[in-house]
Amino acid sequence: MPGGRALCGGSLISDEWVLTAGHCVEQARSFEVTLGAVDFKDQGNDGRTVLNTTEYTRHPDYNGDMIENDVAVIKLPEKVQFSDRVAPIALPSGNDTYDRRMAVVSGWGKQSDIRGGAARRLQYATLKVIRNNECRLLYGPAIQSSTLCCRGDNRQSTCNGDSGGPLVLEDDKTLIGVVSFGHAIGCEKMLPVGFARVTEFTEWIRQTTGVTTQSPSQQE
């Protein structure tokens, strides 16, 4: 944001591209991309890679008012070396709805509606994918075919600062969602949260970055 900083998540999809939310690049001038970190504030030699870049592409049909096509890709200034801490995530193939599948979201966003800023360590929450028509009862026309909705138990959800981060299938870690939005009343109400449905954007990702879908077993 102009004159300030904002925290968002992202997913490394190749050795030079990061997938994030479209609203995360709104009016952005530059990005500090941290790869391989677990402790947000630890600046020691923990295996992280930090890169600065200004190059990005947002989906041409992004609509912030309707939270539609909420995806963007950030190009790294150089190709990164993969390691046990830094590796690309698998993109999905096909058109599975993932209904009722369990998935894991991660990020450094707020842990409470009331207090605190970014989490010190990377946080995880297990959510269940729900049908769009169920989610539409709460969010109305904001739920498009390109939206994927999930609901968590025990106040587990996404929150401010988690935008752009990954939602992966619990069983095979395929990326199926990009954190997009939650309800305005807060993150601890056990209400559905919205993600950009990655299966709707794999062709755009391929055209923009050259990155194609692959199974986890195909990763090096």
PyMOL commands that set and color helices and strands:
alter all, ss='L'
color gray80, all
select helices_A, chain A and resi 22-25+132-142+198-200+202-209+216-218
alter helices_A, ss='H'
color red, helices_A
select strands_A, chain A and resi 11-12+17-20+31-35+49-53+56-58+72-75+102-107+123-130+147-152+166-169+175-181+193-197
alter strands_A, ss='S'
color yellow, strands_A
deselect
rebuild
show_as cartoon
